[in-house]
């Protein structure tokens, strides 16, 4: 009798343990769904927020929002997605397709790591001695510099104040929605903040980073300025600007401006796309 009660007790206990174990796993499964949803929604807001602050939608906005939208949908429909993936994996064609997707995701993550390394390294390259400062243009807003352009100008002003013998080229044309050229806007900002006008040369025709470097190099040659360049731009942009200059045989250093936290994710992703294009196009 006692043995039977003991066996029954052990049997009930094992069921309870099993039941509790399943309950714990189920709670964990749903907790991860919630985590995916929270991260996804916060990520989408992070990439959409700059648009509400007046920034244009760009490839960084679209890619970043898309990735976090997928993460949100996965959190919401995780059970169905997992079930579909398992069904696909049971079929030969499905297994091949999923393997290809996994390989592409792995390659994409590896590229993110490699590109990030190059971006961080380039931003920390020290300025060259006896070099011309070249400030790369960015958007003009309401008759003054946009936040990112102001960040570049602050970095340029600090360097020029610390190195009174240095001269600079401010480089940037006028966009369709800008009230003046970016070069003119930068010239006015720097002179208003104490930089002597004779230390500043304007290049107001360029419409891209490649043209910034090329046209600035022409002004440097025409005026007999030091042919090395210390490029002033946001930290995420230094690598691509340096790579373009390297292709033109120009030795460069970096003067990196900081980027507002709420702008960095969008422009970091956008810049990664630009770097990939630069690598592919040679």
C-alpha positions as CSV (number, residue, x, y, z in Angstrom):
1,X,0.0,0.0,0.0
2,X,2.7,2.4,1.0
3,X,4.8,1.4,-2.1
4,X,1.8,2.1,-4.3
5,X,1.2,5.5,-2.6
6,X,4.9,6.3,-3.0
7,X,4.8,5.3,-6.7
8,X,1.7,7.4,-7.2
9,X,3.3,10.3,-5.4
10,X,6.4,10.1,-7.5
11,X,4.3,9.8,-10.7
12,X,2.3,12.9,-9.8
13,X,5.5,14.8,-8.9
14,X,7.1,13.9,-12.2
15,X,4.0,15.2,-14.1
16,X,4.1,18.4,-12.0
17,X,7.8,18.9,-12.8
18,X,7.1,18.2,-16.5
19,X,4.1,20.5,-16.4
20,X,6.1,23.2,-14.6
21,X,9.0,22.8,-17.1
22,X,6.6,23.3,-20.0
23,X,5.1,26.3,-18.3
24,X,8.5,27.9,-17.8
25,X,9.5,27.3,-21.4
26,X,6.2,28.7,-22.6
27,X,6.7,31.9,-20.5
28,X,10.2,32.2,-21.8
29,X,9.0,31.9,-25.4
30,X,6.4,34.6,-24.9
31,X,8.9,36.8,-23.1
32,X,11.2,36.7,-26.1
33,X,8.3,37.6,-28.4
34,X,7.7,40.7,-26.2
35,X,11.4,41.5,-26.3
36,X,11.5,41.3,-30.1
37,X,8.5,43.5,-30.4
38,X,9.9,46.1,-28.0
39,X,13.3,46.2,-29.7
40,X,11.6,46.4,-33.1
41,X,9.3,49.2,-32.2
42,X,12.0,51.2,-30.5
43,X,14.3,50.6,-33.5
44,X,11.7,51.9,-35.9
45,X,11.1,55.0,-33.8
46,X,14.9,55.6,-33.7
47,X,15.1,55.7,-37.5
48,X,11.8,57.5,-38.1
49,X,12.4,60.2,-35.5
50,X,14.9,62.3,-37.6
51,X,12.2,62.6,-40.3
52,X,10.0,64.4,-37.8
53,X,12.9,66.7,-37.0
54,X,13.1,67.8,-40.6
55,X,15.6,65.3,-42.1
56,X,14.9,63.8,-45.5
57,X,14.0,60.2,-45.9
58,X,17.1,58.4,-47.2
59,X,18.3,54.8,-47.7
60,X,19.5,54.7,-44.1
61,X,15.9,55.5,-43.0
62,X,14.4,52.8,-45.2
63,X,16.9,50.1,-44.4
64,X,17.0,50.7,-40.7
65,X,13.2,50.9,-40.4
66,X,12.8,47.8,-42.6
67,X,15.1,45.7,-40.4
68,X,13.3,46.7,-37.2
69,X,9.9,46.3,-38.8
70,X,10.8,42.7,-39.6
71,X,11.9,42.1,-36.1
72,X,8.6,43.5,-34.8
73,X,6.6,41.3,-37.1
74,X,8.7,38.3,-36.1
75,X,7.8,39.0,-32.5
76,X,4.1,39.3,-33.3
77,X,3.9,36.2,-35.5
78,X,6.8,34.2,-34.1
79,X,4.9,30.9,-33.7
80,X,3.6,31.0,-37.3
81,X,7.0,32.0,-38.7
82,X,8.8,29.3,-36.7
83,X,6.3,26.7,-37.8
84,X,6.7,27.7,-41.5
85,X,10.5,27.7,-41.2
86,X,10.4,24.1,-39.8
87,X,8.2,23.0,-42.6
88,X,10.5,24.5,-45.2
89,X,13.5,22.9,-43.5
90,X,11.9,19.5,-43.9
91,X,12.0,19.9,-47.7
92,X,15.1,19.7,-49.8
93,X,14.3,22.9,-51.8
94,X,13.3,24.7,-48.6
95,X,16.5,23.7,-46.8
96,X,18.5,25.1,-49.8
97,X,16.6,28.4,-49.7
98,X,17.0,28.8,-46.0
99,X,20.7,28.0,-46.2
100,X,21.1,30.7,-48.8
101,X,19.2,33.2,-46.6
102,X,21.3,32.3,-43.6
103,X,24.5,32.6,-45.7
104,X,23.4,36.1,-46.9
105,X,22.6,37.2,-43.4
106,X,26.0,36.0,-42.2
107,X,27.7,37.9,-45.0
108,X,25.7,41.0,-44.2
109,X,26.6,40.9,-40.5
110,X,30.3,40.4,-41.4
111,X,30.2,43.4,-43.7
112,X,28.7,45.5,-41.0
113,X,31.5,44.6,-38.7
114,X,34.2,45.2,-41.3
115,X,32.7,48.5,-42.4
116,X,32.3,49.7,-38.9
117,X,35.9,48.9,-38.1
118,X,37.0,51.0,-41.1
119,X,34.7,53.9,-40.2
120,X,36.0,54.0,-36.6
121,X,39.6,53.7,-37.6
122,X,39.4,56.4,-40.2
123,X,37.7,58.8,-37.7
124,X,40.7,58.5,-35.4
125,X,43.5,59.1,-37.9
126,X,45.4,62.1,-36.7
127,X,45.5,65.4,-38.7
128,X,48.6,65.8,-40.9
129,X,51.1,68.5,-40.3
130,X,51.4,71.2,-43.0
131,X,48.1,70.3,-44.6
132,X,45.1,72.3,-45.9
133,X,41.9,71.9,-43.9
134,X,39.0,70.9,-46.2
135,X,35.5,71.1,-44.7
136,X,33.0,69.0,-46.5
137,X,29.6,70.5,-47.1
138,X,26.2,69.4,-45.7
139,X,22.7,70.7,-45.9
140,X,21.9,74.4,-45.3
141,X,18.6,74.9,-43.4
142,X,16.7,78.2,-43.1
143,X,19.7,80.3,-44.1
144,X,22.1,78.6,-41.6
145,X,24.0,75.4,-41.2
146,X,22.0,72.2,-40.5
147,X,22.9,70.4,-37.3
148,X,25.4,68.1,-39.0
149,X,27.0,70.9,-40.9
150,X,27.3,72.8,-37.6
151,X,29.0,69.8,-36.0
152,X,31.6,69.9,-38.8
153,X,32.1,73.6,-38.5
154,X,32.6,73.4,-34.7
155,X,35.4,70.8,-35.4
156,X,36.9,73.0,-38.1
157,X,36.8,76.1,-35.9
158,X,38.5,74.3,-33.0
159,X,41.3,73.1,-35.2
160,X,41.8,76.4,-36.9
161,X,41.8,78.2,-33.5
162,X,44.5,75.8,-32.2
163,X,46.5,76.0,-35.5
164,X,46.6,79.7,-36.5
165,X,48.9,79.0,-39.4
166,X,46.4,76.6,-41.1
167,X,44.1,77.6,-43.9
168,X,40.9,75.9,-45.1
169,X,38.7,75.2,-48.1
170,X,35.0,75.1,-47.4
171,X,33.5,72.9,-50.0
172,X,29.8,72.5,-51.1
173,X,27.5,73.8,-53.8
174,X,23.9,74.9,-53.6
175,X,21.0,72.4,-53.5
176,X,17.6,73.2,-55.0
177,X,16.2,73.6,-51.5
178,X,19.0,75.7,-50.1
179,X,19.0,79.5,-49.9
180,X,22.8,79.7,-50.4
181,X,25.7,77.5,-51.3
182,X,27.0,75.3,-48.5
183,X,30.4,77.0,-49.0
184,X,29.0,80.4,-48.5
185,X,27.1,79.3,-45.4
186,X,30.4,77.8,-43.9
187,X,32.4,80.9,-44.8
188,X,29.9,83.1,-43.0
189,X,29.8,80.8,-39.9
190,X,33.6,80.6,-39.6
191,X,34.2,84.4,-40.1
192,X,31.4,85.2,-37.6
193,X,33.2,82.9,-35.1
194,X,36.6,84.7,-35.4
195,X,38.3,82.9,-38.3
196,X,40.0,85.5,-40.6
197,X,38.5,85.6,-44.1
198,X,41.9,85.4,-45.7
199,X,42.3,82.0,-44.2
200,X,39.2,80.6,-46.0
201,X,38.9,79.6,-49.6
202,X,35.4,78.8,-51.1
203,X,34.6,75.9,-53.4
204,X,30.9,76.3,-54.3
205,X,30.3,74.0,-57.2
206,X,30.5,70.4,-55.8
207,X,27.4,68.3,-55.3
208,X,28.9,65.1,-53.9
209,X,31.8,63.9,-51.7
210,X,33.8,62.9,-54.8
211,X,33.4,66.4,-56.2
212,X,34.2,68.0,-52.8
213,X,37.6,66.3,-52.8
214,X,38.3,66.8,-56.5
215,X,37.3,70.5,-56.7
216,X,39.0,71.4,-53.4
217,X,42.2,69.8,-54.7
218,X,42.0,72.1,-57.7
219,X,41.6,75.2,-55.5
220,X,44.6,74.0,-53.4
221,X,46.7,73.7,-56.5
222,X,45.6,77.0,-58.0
223,X,46.5,78.9,-54.8
224,X,49.7,77.1,-53.9
225,X,48.3,75.7,-50.7
226,X,49.7,72.6,-48.9
227,X,48.6,69.6,-51.0
228,X,47.9,67.3,-48.0
229,X,44.3,67.5,-46.7
230,X,42.9,67.3,-43.2
231,X,39.3,66.4,-44.0
232,X,36.6,67.8,-41.7
233,X,33.4,65.8,-41.7
234,X,31.3,63.7,-39.4
235,X,33.0,60.7,-37.9
236,X,31.0,58.1,-39.9
237,X,31.9,59.9,-43.1
238,X,35.7,60.1,-42.7
239,X,36.4,56.6,-44.2
240,X,34.6,57.1,-47.5
241,X,36.0,60.7,-47.9
242,X,39.5,59.4,-47.2
243,X,39.1,56.5,-49.6
244,X,38.0,58.9,-52.4
245,X,41.0,61.2,-51.7
246,X,43.4,58.2,-51.7
247,X,42.2,57.3,-55.2
248,X,43.2,60.8,-56.3
249,X,46.6,60.4,-54.8
250,X,45.9,62.8,-51.9
251,X,47.4,62.2,-48.5
252,X,44.8,62.9,-45.7
253,X,44.3,63.2,-42.0
254,X,41.0,63.4,-40.1
255,X,39.3,66.1,-38.2
256,X,36.1,64.4,-37.2
257,X,33.0,66.2,-35.9
258,X,30.7,64.4,-33.5
259,X,27.2,63.4,-34.6
260,X,24.0,63.9,-32.5
261,X,22.9,60.5,-31.1
262,X,19.5,60.7,-32.8
263,X,21.0,61.3,-36.2
264,X,23.8,58.7,-36.0
265,X,21.8,55.5,-36.6
266,X,20.2,56.7,-39.9
267,X,23.4,58.2,-41.3
268,X,25.5,55.3,-40.1
269,X,23.4,52.9,-42.1
270,X,23.2,55.3,-45.1
271,X,27.0,55.6,-45.0
272,X,27.4,51.8,-45.0
273,X,25.4,51.7,-48.2
274,X,27.6,54.4,-49.7
275,X,30.8,52.5,-48.7
276,X,29.5,49.3,-50.3
277,X,28.8,51.3,-53.5
278,X,32.3,52.8,-53.3
279,X,33.8,49.3,-52.9
280,X,31.8,47.8,-55.8
281,X,32.3,50.7,-58.2
282,X,36.1,50.6,-57.5
